[in-house]
Amino acid sequence: MAHDNYMMLISLDLDGMLSERERQDLRAHTQTCIACANAWERMRLTDSMLKVQPEVAPAIDFRAKVMGRVKTYETQRRWRPWIITVLAGMTVAVLLSTALPLIVVAFALYQPLLSWPIVGAAAAWLAHAFDLVAGLVGLGIGGLLRWLAYLTTDPAALAVVIGGLMVAATWIGLLEVTKGEPQNEMSQQQA
């Protein structure tokens, strides 16, 4: 218990807060007590190392950066429940839009639905639209295949297409080169 008092006196001595009488009592004790002398030496060494270290101040914009991060965090914290709710709603909608048609077809529930005039008309319109789109896609693919067959059987046509591609590639390359030239001229004039 007596050593605790001396540890406090050592700390106060290093801070320069002891009276001359207290300092003399501490010196007399440390000459007779090896534990307190070692503690005083370790604390003196630590204090001297800490006094040499420069004080580090935070960056000028430290407060602004921290407060910006706090605001960002608060915004994210406020929006997180909404985002989760929207994502959950979208998941339910996707599951229903996928599962409901399968259930309707699997259990033949479409037959009573088709007896309704509006549903029958909508189904007929969708079937017609699908048929039209499929026909247009087939026509486009057929035309593309005929054109490719023509190119592979007529060397002159293939030469024209390759020549056109070379001219287009050269033109694009020249345009890209001329984009950089005005900047180079300006930088040379400034130098």
N, CA and C atoms as a LAMMPS dump frame, in Angstrom:
ITEM: TIMESTEP
0
ITEM: NUMBER OF ATOMS
573
ITEM: BOX BOUNDS ff ff ff
-5.0000000000000000e+02 5.0000000000000000e+02
-5.0000000000000000e+02 5.0000000000000000e+02
-5.0000000000000000e+02 5.0000000000000000e+02
ITEM: ATOMS id mol type element x y z
1 1 1 N 0.82 -1.187 0
2 1 2 C 0 0 0
3 1 3 C 0.867 1.255 0
4 2 1 N 1.977 1.212 0.712
5 2 2 C 2.875 2.364 0.763
6 2 3 C 3.5 2.621 -0.591
7 3 1 N 3.733 1.543 -1.348
8 3 2 C 4.32 1.706 -2.684
9 3 3 C 3.363 2.421 -3.627
10 4 1 N 2.04 2.234 -3.445
11 4 2 C 1.069 2.935 -4.286
12 4 3 C 1.195 4.448 -4.107
13 5 1 N 1.407 4.873 -2.88
14 5 2 C 1.599 6.308 -2.619
15 5 3 C 2.848 6.824 -3.309
16 6 1 N 3.909 6.021 -3.273
17 6 2 C 5.155 6.447 -3.911
18 6 3 C 5.017 6.452 -5.438
19 7 1 N 4.232 5.524 -6.001
20 7 2 C 3.995 5.527 -7.45
21 7 3 C 3.284 6.822 -7.854
22 8 1 N 2.334 7.244 -7.014
23 8 2 C 1.632 8.492 -7.283
24 8 3 C 2.607 9.668 -7.178
25 9 1 N 3.49 9.636 -6.171
26 9 2 C 4.48 10.713 -6.02
27 9 3 C 5.438 10.74 -7.205
28 10 1 N 5.835 9.563 -7.717
29 10 2 C 6.727 9.511 -8.89
30 10 3 C 6.041 10.176 -10.071
31 11 1 N 4.776 9.839 -10.301
32 11 2 C 4.036 10.434 -11.405
33 11 3 C 3.932 11.946 -11.245
34 12 1 N 3.629 12.397 -10.041
35 12 2 C 3.53 13.85 -9.794
36 12 3 C 4.881 14.526 -9.963
37 13 1 N 5.984 13.844 -9.583
38 13 2 C 7.331 14.414 -9.736
39 13 3 C 7.666 14.593 -11.218
40 14 1 N 7.322 13.599 -12.03
41 14 2 C 7.598 13.708 -13.463
42 14 3 C 6.788 14.83 -14.1
43 15 1 N 5.619 15.128 -13.535
44 15 2 C 4.807 16.235 -14.039
45 15 3 C 5.218 17.573 -13.423
46 16 1 N 6.184 17.546 -12.488
47 16 2 C 6.651 18.775 -11.856
48 16 3 C 5.661 19.348 -10.872
49 17 1 N 4.929 18.501 -10.175
50 17 2 C 3.882 18.977 -9.279
51 17 3 C 4.179 18.69 -7.807
52 18 1 N 5.412 18.328 -7.464
53 18 2 C 5.761 18.044 -6.062
54 18 3 C 6.462 19.247 -5.44
55 19 1 N 6.226 19.402 -4.151
56 19 2 C 6.964 20.437 -3.42
57 19 3 C 8.378 19.907 -3.183
58 20 1 N 9.253 20.766 -2.754
59 20 2 C 10.659 20.364 -2.524
60 20 3 C 10.741 19.311 -1.429
61 21 1 N 9.959 19.454 -0.381
62 21 2 C 9.97 18.48 0.723
63 21 3 C 9.501 17.107 0.248
64 22 1 N 8.432 17.062 -0.568
65 22 2 C 7.93 15.785 -1.086
66 22 3 C 8.951 15.143 -2.031
67 23 1 N 9.632 15.978 -2.81
68 23 2 C 10.646 15.465 -3.718
69 23 3 C 11.798 14.838 -2.939
70 24 1 N 12.225 15.494 -1.853
71 24 2 C 13.318 14.943 -1.042
72 24 3 C 12.903 13.621 -0.389
73 25 1 N 11.668 13.53 0.083
74 25 2 C 11.17 12.273 0.665
75 25 3 C 11.16 11.158 -0.4
76 26 1 N 10.757 11.489 -1.601
77 26 2 C 10.722 10.494 -2.686
78 26 3 C 12.127 10.02 -3.022
79 27 1 N 13.093 10.947 -3.093
80 27 2 C 14.489 10.578 -3.408
81 27 3 C 15.054 9.665 -2.307
82 28 1 N 14.745 9.998 -1.077
83 28 2 C 15.247 9.178 0.032
84 28 3 C 14.648 7.773 -0.042
85 29 1 N 13.384 7.67 -0.378
86 29 2 C 12.742 6.352 -0.466
87 29 3 C 13.306 5.545 -1.636
88 30 1 N 13.517 6.172 -2.793
89 30 2 C 14.013 5.429 -3.951
90 30 3 C 15.452 4.968 -3.764
91 31 1 N 16.199 5.621 -2.842
92 31 2 C 17.561 5.155 -2.565
93 31 3 C 17.551 3.899 -1.692
94 32 1 N 16.465 3.697 -0.969
95 32 2 C 16.396 2.527 -0.094
96 32 3 C 15.509 1.423 -0.666
97 33 1 N 14.584 1.732 -1.562
98 33 2 C 13.64 0.747 -2.126
99 33 3 C 13.978 0.519 -3.6
100 34 1 N 14.433 -0.667 -3.923
101 34 2 C 14.844 -0.983 -5.303
102 34 3 C 13.626 -1.01 -6.242
103 35 1 N 12.477 -1.535 -5.777
104 35 2 C 11.277 -1.62 -6.62
105 35 3 C 10.816 -0.231 -7.045
106 36 1 N 10.786 0.705 -6.081
107 36 2 C 10.357 2.068 -6.414
108 36 3 C 11.395 2.77 -7.278
109 37 1 N 12.687 2.496 -7.054
110 37 2 C 13.748 3.096 -7.869
111 37 3 C 13.61 2.619 -9.321
112 38 1 N 13.366 1.304 -9.511
113 38 2 C 13.177 0.778 -10.867
114 38 3 C 11.931 1.363 -11.523
115 39 1 N 10.847 1.468 -10.737
116 39 2 C 9.617 2.039 -11.266
117 39 3 C 9.824 3.498 -11.658
118 40 1 N 10.56 4.247 -10.8
119 40 2 C 10.826 5.653 -11.11
120 40 3 C 11.657 5.766 -12.391
121 41 1 N 12.635 4.905 -12.565
122 41 2 C 13.498 4.948 -13.755
123 41 3 C 12.682 4.605 -15.014
124 42 1 N 11.833 3.566 -14.949
125 42 2 C 11.002 3.191 -16.098
126 42 3 C 10.022 4.312 -16.448
127 43 1 N 9.404 4.891 -15.434
128 43 2 C 8.44 5.969 -15.693
129 43 3 C 9.151 7.208 -16.245
130 44 1 N 10.361 7.506 -15.737
131 44 2 C 11.129 8.651 -16.238
132 44 3 C 11.507 8.441 -17.704
133 45 1 N 11.916 7.21 -18.061
134 45 2 C 12.283 6.891 -19.434
135 45 3 C 11.062 7.013 -20.362
136 46 1 N 9.933 6.481 -19.93
137 46 2 C 8.7 6.564 -20.728
138 46 3 C 8.277 8.016 -20.903
139 47 1 N 8.359 8.801 -19.817
140 47 2 C 7.987 10.212 -19.882
141 47 3 C 8.89 10.978 -20.838
142 48 1 N 10.18 10.668 -20.819
143 48 2 C 11.103 11.379 -21.713
144 48 3 C 10.844 11.014 -23.172
145 49 1 N 10.47 9.748 -23.434
146 49 2 C 10.157 9.355 -24.814
147 49 3 C 8.871 10.025 -25.294
148 50 1 N 7.893 10.16 -24.412
149 50 2 C 6.645 10.79 -24.804
150 50 3 C 6.804 12.286 -25.018
151 51 1 N 7.706 12.917 -24.286
152 51 2 C 7.91 14.35 -24.456
153 51 3 C 8.589 14.66 -25.781
154 52 1 N 9.389 13.719 -26.293
155 52 2 C 10.113 13.925 -27.546
156 52 3 C 9.177 13.789 -28.751
157 53 1 N 8.149 12.963 -28.649
158 53 2 C 7.238 12.719 -29.772
159 53 3 C 6.437 13.979 -30.079
160 54 1 N 6.343 14.327 -31.354
161 54 2 C 5.555 15.513 -31.714
162 54 3 C 4.065 15.215 -31.58
163 55 1 N 3.329 16.258 -31.283
164 55 2 C 1.882 16.099 -31.224
165 55 3 C 1.353 16.053 -32.646
166 56 1 N 0.456 15.126 -32.876
167 56 2 C -0.105 14.965 -34.213
168 56 3 C -1.509 15.548 -34.215
169 57 1 N -1.714 16.459 -35.128
170 57 2 C -3.036 17.083 -35.244
171 57 3 C -3.784 16.412 -36.395
172 58 1 N -5.076 16.321 -36.284
173 58 2 C -5.837 15.737 -37.398
174 58 3 C -5.797 16.66 -38.608
175 59 1 N -6.106 16.105 -39.758
176 59 2 C -6.131 16.895 -40.99
177 59 3 C -7.159 18.018 -40.86
178 60 1 N -6.99 19.034 -41.65
179 60 2 C -7.864 20.201 -41.581
180 60 3 C -9.318 19.814 -41.862
181 61 1 N -9.519 18.924 -42.826
182 61 2 C -10.878 18.54 -43.198
183 61 3 C -11.346 17.265 -42.494
184 62 1 N -10.714 16.908 -41.396
185 62 2 C -11.054 15.674 -40.68
186 62 3 C -12.508 15.674 -40.232
187 63 1 N -12.941 16.769 -39.636
188 63 2 C -14.316 16.836 -39.129
189 63 3 C -15.318 16.721 -40.271
190 64 1 N -15.045 17.416 -41.373
191 64 2 C -15.961 17.377 -42.515
192 64 3 C -16.051 15.971 -43.09
193 65 1 N -14.915 15.277 -43.177
194 65 2 C -14.921 13.907 -43.702
195 65 3 C -15.704 12.974 -42.791
196 66 1 N -15.471 13.094 -41.499
197 66 2 C -16.179 12.225 -40.554
198 66 3 C -17.675 12.497 -40.599
199 67 1 N -18.062 13.756 -40.605
200 67 2 C -19.482 14.082 -40.634
201 67 3 C -20.118 13.648 -41.96
202 68 1 N -19.357 13.725 -43.052
203 68 2 C -19.858 13.227 -44.339
204 68 3 C -20.12 11.739 -44.291
205 69 1 N -19.201 11.006 -43.662
206 69 2 C -19.398 9.556 -43.532
207 69 3 C -20.582 9.242 -42.629
208 70 1 N -20.756 10.034 -41.572
209 70 2 C -21.891 9.823 -40.684
210 70 3 C -23.199 10.062 -41.442
211 71 1 N -23.255 11.128 -42.242
212 71 2 C -24.465 11.406 -43.022
213 71 3 C -24.739 10.296 -44.022
214 72 1 N -23.68 9.798 -44.69
215 72 2 C -23.842 8.692 -45.637
216 72 3 C -24.374 7.462 -44.923
217 73 1 N -23.807 7.171 -43.761
218 73 2 C -24.265 6.016 -42.995
219 73 3 C -25.725 6.176 -42.592
220 74 1 N -26.085 7.381 -42.141
221 74 2 C -27.467 7.623 -41.723
222 74 3 C -28.424 7.475 -42.901
223 75 1 N -28.013 7.961 -44.074
224 75 2 C -28.851 7.834 -45.263
225 75 3 C -29.031 6.363 -45.625
226 76 1 N -27.934 5.623 -45.599
227 76 2 C -28.02 4.197 -45.919
228 76 3 C -28.883 3.477 -44.889
229 77 1 N -28.748 3.849 -43.636
230 77 2 C -29.522 3.192 -42.58
231 77 3 C -31.011 3.465 -42.764
232 78 1 N -31.351 4.685 -43.208
233 78 2 C -32.756 5.026 -43.424
234 78 3 C -33.323 4.314 -44.65
235 79 1 N -32.518 4.181 -45.704
236 79 2 C -33.013 3.595 -46.945
237 79 3 C -32.981 2.071 -46.94
238 80 1 N -32.178 1.46 -46.101
239 80 2 C -32.029 0.004 -46.111
240 80 3 C -33.357 -0.733 -45.955
241 81 1 N -34.24 -0.357 -45.025
242 81 2 C -35.516 -1.082 -44.932
243 81 3 C -36.36 -0.953 -46.198
244 82 1 N -36.33 0.219 -46.835
245 82 2 C -37.102 0.406 -48.064
246 82 3 C -36.559 -0.463 -49.185
247 83 1 N -35.248 -0.518 -49.287
248 83 2 C -34.634 -1.326 -50.343
249 83 3 C -34.959 -2.795 -50.128
250 84 1 N -34.882 -3.249 -48.885
251 84 2 C -35.201 -4.646 -48.589
252 84 3 C -36.668 -4.921 -48.899
253 85 1 N -37.545 -3.996 -48.577
254 85 2 C -38.968 -4.17 -48.86
255 85 3 C -39.225 -4.243 -50.362
256 86 1 N -38.594 -3.343 -51.117
257 86 2 C -38.765 -3.344 -52.574
258 86 3 C -38.226 -4.643 -53.167
259 87 1 N -37.038 -5.069 -52.726
260 87 2 C -36.475 -6.319 -53.247
261 87 3 C -37.345 -7.521 -52.887
262 88 1 N -37.888 -7.541 -51.686
263 88 2 C -38.775 -8.635 -51.298
264 88 3 C -40.039 -8.619 -52.153
265 89 1 N -40.596 -7.449 -52.399
266 89 2 C -41.786 -7.337 -53.249
267 89 3 C -41.504 -7.794 -54.673
268 90 1 N -40.337 -7.393 -55.195
269 90 2 C -39.974 -7.828 -56.541
270 90 3 C -39.784 -9.342 -56.592
271 91 1 N -39.215 -9.923 -55.557
272 91 2 C -39.026 -11.374 -55.512
273 91 3 C -40.366 -12.083 -55.51
274 92 1 N -41.299 -11.598 -54.717
275 92 2 C -42.64 -12.197 -54.678
276 92 3 C -43.314 -12.055 -56.041
277 93 1 N -43.178 -10.887 -56.683
278 93 2 C -43.791 -10.682 -58
279 93 3 C -43.194 -11.628 -59.035
280 94 1 N -41.888 -11.823 -59.006
281 94 2 C -41.246 -12.736 -59.949
282 94 3 C -41.705 -14.162 -59.705
283 95 1 N -41.763 -14.555 -58.44
284 95 2 C -42.211 -15.915 -58.13
285 95 3 C -43.657 -16.133 -58.579
286 96 1 N -44.514 -15.155 -58.328
287 96 2 C -45.907 -15.293 -58.752
288 96 3 C -46.037 -15.311 -60.268
289 97 1 N -45.292 -14.438 -60.954
290 97 2 C -45.405 -14.389 -62.408
291 97 3 C -44.823 -15.639 -63.058
292 98 1 N -43.957 -16.341 -62.359
293 98 2 C -43.412 -17.585 -62.879
294 98 3 C -44.289 -18.766 -62.487
295 99 1 N -44.698 -18.813 -61.254
296 99 2 C -45.435 -19.976 -60.754
297 99 3 C -46.898 -19.962 -61.178
298 100 1 N -47.521 -18.794 -61.238
299 100 2 C -48.95 -18.737 -61.546
300 100 3 C -49.27 -19.31 -62.925
301 101 1 N -48.568 -18.957 -63.984
302 101 2 C -48.867 -19.591 -65.282
303 101 3 C -48.655 -21.102 -65.264
304 102 1 N -47.631 -21.554 -64.562
305 102 2 C -47.394 -22.996 -64.485
306 102 3 C -48.546 -23.698 -63.769
307 103 1 N -49.039 -23.099 -62.725
308 103 2 C -50.163 -23.685 -61.98
309 103 3 C -51.419 -23.688 -62.845
310 104 1 N -51.657 -22.593 -63.562
311 104 2 C -52.844 -22.498 -64.414
312 104 3 C -52.802 -23.575 -65.495
313 105 1 N -51.641 -23.765 -66.121
314 105 2 C -51.531 -24.767 -67.172
315 105 3 C -51.551 -26.173 -66.592
316 106 1 N -50.846 -26.405 -65.49
317 106 2 C -50.75 -27.749 -64.916
318 106 3 C -52.101 -28.255 -64.435
319 107 1 N -52.936 -27.414 -63.885
320 107 2 C -54.227 -27.841 -63.361
321 107 3 C -55.384 -27.537 -64.329
322 108 1 N -55.062 -27.192 -65.574
323 108 2 C -56.054 -26.913 -66.627
324 108 3 C -57.056 -25.849 -66.202
325 109 1 N -56.558 -24.844 -65.483
326 109 2 C -57.419 -23.742 -65.066
327 109 3 C -57.618 -22.731 -66.186
328 110 1 N -56.908 -22.905 -67.289
329 110 2 C -57.025 -21.956 -68.387
330 110 3 C -58.346 -22.129 -69.147
331 111 1 N -58.928 -23.308 -69.122
332 111 2 C -60.171 -23.546 -69.882
333 111 3 C -61.314 -22.668 -69.379
334 112 1 N -61.566 -22.624 -68.056
335 112 2 C -62.632 -21.701 -67.615
336 112 3 C -62.265 -20.236 -67.859
337 113 1 N -60.962 -19.914 -67.791
338 113 2 C -60.555 -18.527 -68.02
339 113 3 C -60.778 -18.117 -69.468
340 114 1 N -60.55 -19.045 -70.405
341 114 2 C -60.727 -18.715 -71.818
342 114 3 C -62.195 -18.519 -72.193
343 115 1 N -63.103 -19.014 -71.361
344 115 2 C -64.527 -18.819 -71.648
345 115 3 C -64.954 -17.373 -71.392
346 116 1 N -64.187 -16.625 -70.656
347 116 2 C -64.477 -15.21 -70.448
348 116 3 C -64.124 -14.47 -71.742
349 117 1 N -64.959 -13.596 -72.215
350 117 2 C -64.699 -12.937 -73.505
351 117 3 C -63.413 -12.105 -73.517
352 118 1 N -63.136 -11.361 -72.453
353 118 2 C -61.946 -10.49 -72.441
354 118 3 C -60.667 -11.306 -72.417
355 119 1 N -60.675 -12.398 -71.668
356 119 2 C -59.49 -13.235 -71.576
357 119 3 C -59.257 -13.957 -72.9
358 120 1 N -60.334 -14.457 -73.52
359 120 2 C -60.203 -15.124 -74.817
360 120 3 C -59.678 -14.177 -75.872
361 121 1 N -60.173 -12.947 -75.89
362 121 2 C -59.722 -11.958 -76.874
363 121 3 C -58.245 -11.606 -76.638
364 122 1 N -57.869 -11.443 -75.378
365 122 2 C -56.466 -11.12 -75.059
366 122 3 C -55.548 -12.277 -75.442
367 123 1 N -55.978 -13.514 -75.185
368 123 2 C -55.165 -14.676 -75.544
369 123 3 C -55.022 -14.776 -77.058
370 124 1 N -56.115 -14.527 -77.801
371 124 2 C -56.052 -14.571 -79.265
372 124 3 C -55.122 -13.48 -79.791
373 125 1 N -55.215 -12.267 -79.223
374 125 2 C -54.348 -11.172 -79.656
375 125 3 C -52.88 -11.502 -79.383
376 126 1 N -52.572 -12.062 -78.179
377 126 2 C -51.198 -12.439 -77.846
378 126 3 C -50.684 -13.527 -78.782
379 127 1 N -51.536 -14.503 -79.108
380 127 2 C -51.125 -15.559 -80.033
381 127 3 C -50.839 -14.981 -81.411
382 128 1 N -51.67 -14.056 -81.872
383 128 2 C -51.451 -13.42 -83.171
384 128 3 C -50.154 -12.589 -83.168
385 129 1 N -49.919 -11.829 -82.077
386 129 2 C -48.701 -11.017 -81.975
387 129 3 C -47.465 -11.908 -81.944
388 130 1 N -47.542 -13.001 -81.216
389 130 2 C -46.412 -13.937 -81.163
390 130 3 C -46.142 -14.526 -82.545
391 131 1 N -47.21 -14.889 -83.273
392 131 2 C -47.068 -15.446 -84.614
393 131 3 C -46.434 -14.422 -85.554
394 132 1 N -46.847 -13.155 -85.432
395 132 2 C -46.293 -12.097 -86.269
396 132 3 C -44.807 -11.888 -85.979
397 133 1 N -44.447 -11.828 -84.709
398 133 2 C -43.039 -11.638 -84.336
399 133 3 C -42.209 -12.828 -84.792
400 134 1 N -42.722 -14.032 -84.601
401 134 2 C -41.981 -15.226 -85.031
402 134 3 C -41.786 -15.214 -86.545
403 135 1 N -42.805 -14.782 -87.283
404 135 2 C -42.679 -14.693 -88.743
405 135 3 C -41.629 -13.68 -89.156
406 136 1 N -41.607 -12.507 -88.502
407 136 2 C -40.616 -11.483 -88.833
408 136 3 C -39.195 -11.951 -88.509
409 137 1 N -39.041 -12.616 -87.378
410 137 2 C -37.721 -13.138 -87.009
411 137 3 C -37.288 -14.198 -88.019
412 138 1 N -38.205 -15.078 -88.374
413 138 2 C -37.883 -16.109 -89.373
414 138 3 C -37.511 -15.492 -90.701
415 139 1 N -38.23 -14.45 -91.118
416 139 2 C -37.932 -13.758 -92.371
417 139 3 C -36.551 -13.118 -92.322
418 140 1 N -36.242 -12.485 -91.189
419 140 2 C -34.921 -11.858 -91.041
420 140 3 C -33.8 -12.877 -91.06
421 141 1 N -33.979 -13.964 -90.363
422 141 2 C -32.942 -15.005 -90.335
423 141 3 C -32.798 -15.64 -91.714
424 142 1 N -33.943 -15.866 -92.389
425 142 2 C -33.882 -16.434 -93.745
426 142 3 C -33.137 -15.512 -94.696
427 143 1 N -33.435 -14.216 -94.627
428 143 2 C -32.733 -13.255 -95.481
429 143 3 C -31.24 -13.221 -95.185
430 144 1 N -30.882 -13.267 -93.916
431 144 2 C -29.474 -13.263 -93.535
432 144 3 C -28.767 -14.516 -94.057
433 145 1 N -29.427 -15.652 -93.935
434 145 2 C -28.829 -16.895 -94.43
435 145 3 C -28.673 -16.873 -95.952
436 146 1 N -29.666 -16.332 -96.687
437 146 2 C -29.551 -16.223 -98.154
438 146 3 C -28.414 -15.282 -98.541
439 147 1 N -28.273 -14.17 -97.795
440 147 2 C -27.201 -13.229 -98.097
441 147 3 C -25.84 -13.867 -97.843
442 148 1 N -25.695 -14.613 -96.712
443 148 2 C -24.431 -15.303 -96.431
444 148 3 C -24.134 -16.368 -97.481
445 149 1 N -25.171 -17.076 -97.947
446 149 2 C -24.981 -18.073 -99.001
447 149 3 C -24.516 -17.392 -100.288
448 150 1 N -25.079 -16.227 -100.593
449 150 2 C -24.675 -15.476 -101.787
450 150 3 C -23.217 -15.047 -101.682
451 151 1 N -22.822 -14.569 -100.5
452 151 2 C -21.437 -14.125 -100.323
453 151 3 C -20.452 -15.292 -100.466
454 152 1 N -20.823 -16.444 -99.962
455 152 2 C -19.897 -17.58 -100.025
456 152 3 C -19.828 -18.196 -101.417
457 153 1 N -20.826 -17.956 -102.277
458 153 2 C -20.8 -18.538 -103.62
459 153 3 C -20.316 -17.558 -104.67
460 154 1 N -20.348 -16.265 -104.419
461 154 2 C -19.922 -15.271 -105.404
462 154 3 C -18.709 -14.509 -104.853
463 155 1 N -17.5 -14.798 -105.371
464 155 2 C -16.298 -14.132 -104.861
465 155 3 C -16.31 -12.613 -105.06
466 156 1 N -16.935 -12.144 -106.107
467 156 2 C -16.962 -10.699 -106.356
468 156 3 C -17.757 -9.987 -105.266
469 157 1 N -18.873 -10.566 -104.862
470 157 2 C -19.68 -9.966 -103.798
471 157 3 C -18.915 -9.96 -102.476
472 158 1 N -18.206 -11.043 -102.203
473 158 2 C -17.398 -11.115 -100.98
474 158 3 C -16.291 -10.069 -101.008
475 159 1 N -15.679 -9.859 -102.173
476 159 2 C -14.623 -8.849 -102.304
477 159 3 C -15.177 -7.449 -102.061
478 160 1 N -16.387 -7.183 -102.53
479 160 2 C -16.999 -5.869 -102.317
480 160 3 C -17.261 -5.631 -100.828
481 161 1 N -17.772 -6.644 -100.142
482 161 2 C -18.058 -6.501 -98.712
483 161 3 C -16.767 -6.309 -97.926
484 162 1 N -15.739 -7.084 -98.215
485 162 2 C -14.459 -6.952 -97.497
486 162 3 C -13.839 -5.591 -97.798
487 163 1 N -13.915 -5.151 -99.059
488 163 2 C -13.391 -3.821 -99.405
489 163 3 C -14.122 -2.723 -98.647
490 164 1 N -15.442 -2.844 -98.559
491 164 2 C -16.214 -1.854 -97.815
492 164 3 C -15.836 -1.829 -96.343
493 165 1 N -15.625 -3.007 -95.763
494 165 2 C -15.203 -3.071 -94.364
495 165 3 C -13.826 -2.438 -94.166
496 166 1 N -12.929 -2.637 -95.119
497 166 2 C -11.592 -2.04 -95.008
498 166 3 C -11.672 -0.52 -95.1
499 167 1 N -12.5 -0.006 -96.005
500 167 2 C -12.665 1.45 -96.132
501 167 3 C -13.256 2.023 -94.847
502 168 1 N -14.259 1.348 -94.28
503 168 2 C -14.881 1.832 -93.043
504 168 3 C -13.881 1.807 -91.892
505 169 1 N -13.077 0.744 -91.786
506 169 2 C -12.088 0.664 -90.716
507 169 3 C -11.031 1.746 -90.865
508 170 1 N -10.604 2.001 -92.113
509 170 2 C -9.609 3.061 -92.351
510 170 3 C -10.182 4.422 -91.987
511 171 1 N -11.422 4.67 -92.377
512 171 2 C -12.073 5.947 -92.07
513 171 3 C -12.185 6.159 -90.556
514 172 1 N -12.604 5.122 -89.835
515 172 2 C -12.726 5.227 -88.38
516 172 3 C -11.354 5.477 -87.748
517 173 1 N -10.335 4.796 -88.256
518 173 2 C -8.982 5.012 -87.735
519 173 3 C -8.508 6.437 -87.955
520 174 1 N -8.768 6.982 -89.152
521 174 2 C -8.376 8.369 -89.435
522 174 3 C -9.118 9.349 -88.535
523 175 1 N -10.394 9.095 -88.295
524 175 2 C -11.145 9.971 -87.393
525 175 3 C -10.562 9.947 -85.981
526 176 1 N -10.171 8.777 -85.502
527 176 2 C -9.586 8.669 -84.163
528 176 3 C -8.248 9.388 -84.086
529 177 1 N -7.455 9.301 -85.14
530 177 2 C -6.144 9.973 -85.151
531 177 3 C -6.324 11.479 -85.149
532 178 1 N -7.282 11.976 -85.912
533 178 2 C -7.465 13.43 -85.99
534 178 3 C -8.061 14.002 -84.71
535 179 1 N -8.684 13.174 -83.902
536 179 2 C -9.203 13.671 -82.619
537 179 3 C -8.071 14.095 -81.707
538 180 1 N -6.94 13.415 -81.737
539 180 2 C -5.823 13.72 -80.85
540 180 3 C -4.917 14.815 -81.354
541 181 1 N -4.945 15.133 -82.654
542 181 2 C -4.015 16.118 -83.218
543 181 3 C -4.205 17.535 -82.696
544 182 1 N -5.418 18.074 -82.577
545 182 2 C -5.544 19.453 -82.081
546 182 3 C -4.966 19.606 -80.68
547 183 1 N -5.084 18.613 -79.85
548 183 2 C -4.535 18.708 -78.509
549 183 3 C -3.017 18.74 -78.554
550 184 1 N -2.404 17.942 -79.45
551 184 2 C -0.952 17.929 -79.557
552 184 3 C -0.436 19.273 -80.05
553 185 1 N -1.115 19.886 -81.039
554 185 2 C -0.697 21.186 -81.543
555 185 3 C -0.784 22.255 -80.46
556 186 1 N -1.84 22.207 -79.651
557 186 2 C -1.998 23.197 -78.587
558 186 3 C -0.918 23.031 -77.537
559 187 1 N -0.581 21.783 -77.202
560 187 2 C 0.452 21.575 -76.183
561 187 3 C 1.824 21.994 -76.708
562 188 1 N 2.07 21.855 -78.033
563 188 2 C 3.353 22.302 -78.597
564 188 3 C 3.425 23.817 -78.622
565 189 1 N 2.305 24.49 -78.892
566 189 2 C 2.291 25.948 -78.907
567 189 3 C 2.516 26.513 -77.508
568 190 1 N 1.997 25.834 -76.48
569 190 2 C 2.159 26.315 -75.123
570 190 3 C 3.6 26.122 -74.641
571 191 1 N 4.276 25.095 -75.148
572 191 2 C 5.66 24.818 -74.735
573 191 3 C 6.552 25.8 -75.391
